[in-house]
Amino acid sequence: MAIVEPIPSESGPRRLRISSPLDGQPIGEIEVADAEQVRAAVARARAAQPAWDALGFDGRAACLRRALAILLAKQEEYMPVIMRETGRSRVETIMMEMFPACDSLGFYAKNAKKILADRKVPLHLLRNKKMVVAYRPLGVVGIITPWNGPFILALNPTVQALAAGNAVVLKPSEVTPFSSRLVADLFHEAGVPADVLQIVEGDGETGAALLEAGVDKISFTGSVRTGRKVGEACGRNLIPCTLELGGKDPMIVCADADLERAAGGAVFGAFMNTGQFCCSTERVYVVESVADEFTRRVLEKVQALRQGREGEYDLGPMIWPQQLDLIERQVDEARAAGAKVLCGGRRNPELGELFYEATVLTDVTHAMSIMRDETFGPVLPIVRVRDEDEALRLANDTTYGLSATLWTKGDTKAVALAKRIHSGSVCVNDSSLTYGVLEAPFGGRRTSGVGQVNGETGLRGYCFAQPIVLDRFGVKEEQVWYPYTAEKGALLQKIMRWVWGTPLGRWMS
Ligand code: NAD
């Protein structure tokens, strides 16, 4: 089944037909924006941005608040679009898309002014000066997004870029364009001018064109493979970027963990959004003494999951057919190499072409791709380990470093263990929820990404911090100004000896 199909045509712009992963039925068509259209969109955004900046924090926050009110009022209208495009259940759509979208709008409407207010910074040495750091918008931000959270992953960076005073050109995934279109509809209805937020629709060609269209920053969320291309282009064009990429998130279950909670967290962490979540639990390391009991509880919970396509259900289909092929390859390869399939491990054709059953594996090793490469699907491999040290060694034996979860008792022990995990974030005794904690700087290490999004760090990343140094006393001239004389050199050396050569000087500087 193809979810995105080119529509044959002799002439005119390329067009794509998008179908639903639930039943393969067409949803609609999009036209692929070419390089010229993308450049024109960026030019319009650049012209519109100064007026948006001039609105100030209060004016922009008012737009965000209006968007929040509209979203609350229109969620029932928006959700069917997202559910049809992703195959997700209603509850999951509320939890993964609507709820965090409201939170993002509310949080930045309330806090952007405070986070981006001019900061007076006292100077340690030049006491005859003072400094203000101003957070100025970058200009036009290009945002490129994936299909696994088509509304929230387009909305959240857009909220931040707009709140900081930028104009935005958004290139959503060609797999889920209609969910992302809602983001533009929402902001436009809330009063954000059309040219301040524009969508350019299309596939990789459109994304690549945006990288070359003269934007001032790229915020990219997607795969490692595409992330490398984005990073290369941004490097060549000398523009900043954040790259939010894939992961192979480990879960460590210590002997003192609450096993019932850990088993529930493993199942939710691995199967939420049918495993199509960047911070999905992709591998579990459980200490030997509790491994049997933990695995038994996991299995019991997985077998109770309801896979479906209508009404109330827990797991839907895969959104992107190529991903299903990859999952099948990984599981089949692991099985052939000796892994034990405790449940699932096969498609579920009774429901539709893109359904794959919730799968639990044991007897897996790090020689298998299921333990090395991102799966991005409903598969949970469980590994028994001798102790916590072995769990940490294996958890860190990866090229990725997005997020991790740790299940144990006691904050002191948890924080000490968490610091030894090479990941962008760690959640203790819960599945990975850091992206939803807006105060948290979120990002990946190693191949999982570059830079951080969300919160103070993320919001400031949509600005350049402009230090403005002011003179305090207005004396006629500075000591070091021309002409250079031996006396001036001697005076500077005397100051150096006092500042860094005496206890009082070191204390005062
Ligand atoms: P993808 O890399 O295939 O596509 C992402 C976006 O990039 C799409 O809009 C696509 O059209 C565009 N694109 C493709 N080629 C391009 C090019 N040459 N130049 C510019 N843009 C181009 O990723 P995907 O399959 O849509 O998403 C799944 C991946 O996203 C998974 O690896 C997942 O882990 C990752 N992801 C990461 C996070 C995070 O926050 N770290 C969040 C969600 C998803």
Residues whose N, C-alpha, C, O or C-beta is under 5 A from the ligand:
A	BS01	NAD	I144 T145 P146 W147 K171 P172 S173 E174 G202 D203 G204 G207 A208 T221 G222 S223 V224 T226 K229 E244 L245 G246 G247 C278 S448
